[in-house]
Amino acid sequence: MLPIDAAAHSNRWRRRHPSEKAALGFGLTLCAVCLPPWPGAVLVAAATLTVLLGPAGVAPRQLWRAFRIPLGFCVTGAIPLLFQVGGPEGFVTFAPGGPVRAGELLLRTSSASLGVLLFAFTTPVSDVLPRLVRAGVPAPVVDVALVMYRISFLLLDAMSRIRQAQAARLGLTTRAAAWRSLAGLGATAFVRAFDRAQRLQAGLAGRGYDGTLRVLVPEAVVSRRFLAATGALLTGLVAVTLVLERSLP
């Protein structure tokens, strides 16, 4: 199991209804996208971090390990705004106002990523997918997603064991050996994926599969108090951002 999935299954909001956490996480993401980067994105990021590290109980190290990957994409997307191609000063030069635009994009995307991580860190995928059928998503689509979610963890576990076996047999000592081990790892994972799929199909057929996977969904009641607090938080962020935008130079 990936660290973010383990955190989602063990955090303090594990028993809350997914719609509550979706309203909070995606509401913060929407605020980060729609509000001005300064000071809106900064306030949204601060509020999201406070919720993640406080009421949700996410460990700072776990959050950083998950956030550094989307943060790298955010930085990569902001760097090109620093430069311009062509012009009288040269083929590649610094763009006028590039640092401001790059900083605004970085603030907006990083705070939006934190909002998505809030939902991911507090809501297991196994709680969301079965409920999508009630929301109108076709059952076969949900079934395929459930099966792929399960198989992905099995393949990751198999690849980890293969990698450990290759390292124990000195398969990573040199660059050439590492490339050969990587090729063998890819070939073995490809074969095992088909084998897993065939075994899963045979198992479902033996259990009378009729086109729908029926799974138990934990019962959860939507808390009106939580939704009201979410609405108050989002409204407060919008109001404070608009007030500060007018007062700040």
C-alpha positions as CSV (number, residue, x, y, z in Angstrom):
1,M,0.0,0.0,0.0
2,L,1.2,3.5,-0.9
3,P,1.9,5.9,2.0
4,I,-0.9,8.2,0.9
5,D,-3.4,5.3,0.9
6,A,-2.2,4.2,4.3
7,A,-2.7,7.7,5.6
8,A,-6.1,7.8,4.1
9,H,-7.1,4.6,5.9
10,S,-5.8,5.8,9.3
11,N,-6.5,9.5,9.6
12,R,-9.0,11.0,12.0
13,W,-11.6,11.7,9.2
14,R,-11.6,8.1,8.0
15,R,-15.3,7.6,9.0
16,R,-16.6,10.8,7.6
17,H,-18.7,10.8,4.4
18,P,-16.6,11.3,1.3
19,S,-18.9,14.1,0.1
20,E,-18.0,16.2,3.1
21,K,-14.3,15.9,2.4
22,A,-14.8,16.4,-1.3
23,A,-16.7,19.7,-0.6
24,L,-13.8,20.9,1.6
25,G,-10.9,19.7,-0.5
26,F,-12.2,20.7,-3.9
27,G,-13.8,23.9,-2.5
28,L,-10.3,24.9,-1.4
29,T,-8.9,23.9,-4.8
30,L,-11.6,26.0,-6.5
31,C,-10.7,29.0,-4.3
32,A,-7.0,28.6,-5.1
33,V,-7.8,28.6,-8.8
34,C,-10.4,31.5,-8.9
35,L,-9.0,33.9,-6.3
36,P,-6.1,36.2,-6.9
37,P,-2.8,34.5,-6.3
38,W,-1.9,37.2,-3.8
39,P,-3.1,37.1,-1.2
40,G,-5.8,34.5,-2.1
41,A,-3.6,31.5,-2.9
42,V,-1.4,32.2,0.2
43,L,-4.5,32.2,2.5
44,V,-5.9,29.0,0.8
45,A,-2.6,27.2,1.2
46,A,-2.3,28.3,4.9
47,A,-5.9,27.2,5.6
48,T,-5.4,23.8,3.8
49,L,-2.1,23.1,5.7
50,T,-3.9,24.0,9.0
51,V,-6.7,21.6,8.3
52,L,-4.3,18.8,7.1
53,L,-1.9,19.0,10.0
54,G,-4.6,19.9,12.6
55,P,-8.1,18.3,12.5
56,A,-7.2,15.7,9.8
57,G,-4.1,14.6,11.7
58,V,-1.8,14.1,8.7
59,A,1.9,13.7,9.6
60,P,4.1,16.5,8.2
61,R,6.6,14.0,6.8
62,Q,3.9,12.1,5.0
63,L,2.4,15.3,3.6
64,W,5.8,16.6,2.3
65,R,6.6,13.2,0.7
66,A,3.3,13.4,-1.3
67,F,3.4,17.2,-1.9
68,R,7.0,17.4,-3.3
69,I,6.0,15.5,-6.5
70,P,3.2,17.9,-7.6
71,L,5.3,20.8,-6.3
72,G,8.0,19.8,-8.8
73,F,5.5,20.0,-11.6
74,C,4.4,23.4,-10.4
75,V,7.9,24.7,-10.4
76,T,8.6,23.2,-13.8
77,G,5.5,24.9,-15.2
78,A,6.4,28.3,-13.7
79,I,10.0,28.4,-14.9
80,P,9.2,29.0,-18.6
81,L,7.4,32.1,-17.7
82,L,10.7,33.7,-16.7
83,F,11.9,33.7,-20.3
84,Q,10.9,34.9,-23.7
85,V,12.0,33.6,-27.1
86,G,12.9,36.1,-29.8
87,G,13.1,39.9,-29.6
88,P,15.6,42.7,-30.1
89,E,17.7,41.7,-27.1
90,G,18.4,38.1,-28.1
91,F,17.0,34.7,-29.0
92,V,16.3,33.8,-25.3
93,T,16.0,36.6,-22.7
94,F,14.3,37.3,-19.4
95,A,10.6,38.1,-20.0
96,P,9.3,41.5,-18.7
97,G,7.3,40.8,-15.6
98,G,8.3,37.1,-15.8
99,P,9.1,36.6,-12.1
100,V,5.8,38.1,-11.1
101,R,3.8,35.8,-13.4
102,A,5.9,32.8,-12.5
103,G,5.4,33.4,-8.8
104,E,1.6,33.9,-9.2
105,L,1.4,30.6,-11.2
106,L,3.4,28.8,-8.6
107,L,1.3,30.1,-5.7
108,R,-1.9,29.2,-7.5
109,T,-0.9,25.7,-8.6
110,S,0.8,24.7,-5.4
111,S,-2.2,25.8,-3.2
112,A,-4.6,24.0,-5.6
113,S,-2.5,20.8,-5.3
114,L,-2.8,21.0,-1.5
115,G,-6.5,21.1,-1.8
116,V,-6.5,17.9,-3.9
117,L,-4.1,16.3,-1.4
118,L,-6.5,17.1,1.4
119,F,-9.1,14.9,-0.2
120,A,-6.6,12.2,-1.1
121,F,-5.1,12.1,2.4
122,T,-8.5,11.8,4.1
123,T,-10.5,9.6,1.7
124,P,-9.6,6.1,0.6
125,V,-10.3,5.2,-3.0
126,S,-12.3,2.2,-1.8
127,D,-14.8,4.5,-0.1
128,V,-15.2,6.7,-3.2
129,L,-15.5,4.3,-6.1
130,P,-18.5,2.2,-5.0
131,R,-20.4,5.4,-4.3
132,L,-19.9,6.7,-7.8
133,V,-22.6,4.3,-9.1
134,R,-25.1,6.2,-7.0
135,A,-23.9,9.4,-8.5
136,G,-24.7,8.2,-12.0
137,V,-21.4,6.8,-13.1
138,P,-21.9,3.5,-15.2
139,A,-21.3,0.4,-13.1
140,P,-18.9,-1.2,-15.6
141,V,-16.7,1.9,-15.4
142,V,-16.6,1.7,-11.6
143,D,-15.9,-2.1,-11.8
144,V,-12.9,-1.6,-14.1
145,A,-11.6,1.1,-11.8
146,L,-11.9,-1.1,-8.7
147,V,-10.2,-4.0,-10.4
148,M,-7.3,-1.8,-11.7
149,Y,-7.0,-0.2,-8.2
150,R,-6.6,-3.7,-6.7
151,I,-4.2,-5.1,-9.4
152,S,-2.0,-2.0,-9.2
153,F,-1.1,-2.7,-5.6
154,L,-0.4,-6.4,-6.4
155,L,1.9,-5.4,-9.2
156,L,3.7,-2.8,-7.1
157,D,4.3,-5.5,-4.5
158,A,5.5,-8.0,-7.1
159,M,7.8,-5.4,-8.6
160,S,9.3,-4.5,-5.2
161,R,10.0,-8.2,-4.5
162,I,11.6,-8.7,-7.9
163,R,13.7,-5.6,-7.4
164,Q,14.9,-6.9,-4.0
165,A,15.8,-10.2,-5.5
166,Q,17.8,-8.6,-8.3
167,A,19.7,-6.5,-5.8
168,A,20.5,-9.5,-3.7
169,R,21.9,-11.3,-6.8
170,L,24.1,-8.3,-7.6
171,G,21.9,-7.2,-10.5
172,L,22.5,-3.5,-9.7
173,T,26.2,-3.4,-9.2
174,T,27.0,-1.8,-12.6
175,R,25.2,0.3,-15.1
176,A,24.9,-2.5,-17.6
177,A,23.7,-4.9,-15.0
178,A,21.1,-2.3,-13.8
179,W,19.8,-1.9,-17.4
180,R,19.5,-5.7,-17.8
181,S,17.7,-5.9,-14.5
182,L,15.3,-3.1,-15.5
183,A,14.5,-4.9,-18.7
184,G,13.9,-8.1,-16.8
185,L,11.7,-6.3,-14.3
186,G,9.6,-4.8,-17.1
187,A,9.2,-8.2,-18.9
188,T,8.3,-10.0,-15.7
189,A,5.8,-7.3,-14.6
190,F,4.2,-7.5,-18.1
191,V,3.8,-11.3,-17.9
192,R,2.5,-11.2,-14.3
193,A,-0.1,-8.5,-15.2
194,F,-1.6,-10.8,-17.8
195,D,-1.5,-13.7,-15.4
196,R,-3.2,-11.8,-12.7
197,A,-5.9,-10.7,-15.2
198,Q,-6.5,-14.2,-16.4
199,R,-6.7,-15.6,-12.8
200,L,-9.1,-12.8,-11.8
201,Q,-11.3,-13.5,-14.8
202,A,-11.4,-17.2,-14.0
203,G,-12.2,-16.4,-10.3
204,L,-15.0,-14.1,-11.2
205,A,-16.5,-16.5,-13.7
206,G,-16.4,-19.3,-11.0
207,R,-18.3,-17.1,-8.6
208,G,-21.1,-16.3,-11.0
209,Y,-20.0,-12.8,-12.1
210,D,-23.0,-11.1,-13.9
211,G,-21.3,-7.8,-14.8
212,T,-21.4,-6.0,-11.5
213,L,-19.0,-6.2,-8.6
214,R,-20.9,-5.9,-5.3
215,V,-18.9,-4.6,-2.4
216,L,-19.7,-3.5,1.1
217,V,-19.6,0.3,1.6
218,P,-19.1,1.6,5.1
219,E,-22.2,3.5,6.3
220,A,-21.6,7.2,6.8
221,V,-24.0,10.1,7.5
222,V,-23.4,13.5,6.0
223,S,-22.8,16.0,8.8
224,R,-24.6,19.3,8.3
225,R,-22.3,20.9,10.9
226,F,-19.2,19.9,8.9
227,L,-20.7,21.2,5.7
228,A,-21.7,24.4,7.4
229,A,-18.1,24.8,8.8
230,T,-16.8,24.2,5.3
231,G,-19.0,26.8,3.8
232,A,-18.0,29.3,6.5
233,L,-14.3,28.6,5.9
234,L,-14.6,29.1,2.1
235,T,-16.7,32.2,2.5
236,G,-14.3,33.6,5.0
237,L,-11.3,33.0,2.7
238,V,-13.1,34.8,-0.2
239,A,-14.1,37.7,2.0
240,V,-10.6,38.1,3.5
241,T,-9.0,37.9,0.1
242,L,-11.2,40.6,-1.4
243,V,-10.6,42.9,1.6
244,L,-6.9,42.4,1.6
245,E,-6.7,42.8,-2.2
246,R,-8.2,46.3,-1.9
247,S,-6.0,47.3,1.1
248,L,-2.7,45.9,0.0
249,P,-0.7,47.8,-2.7
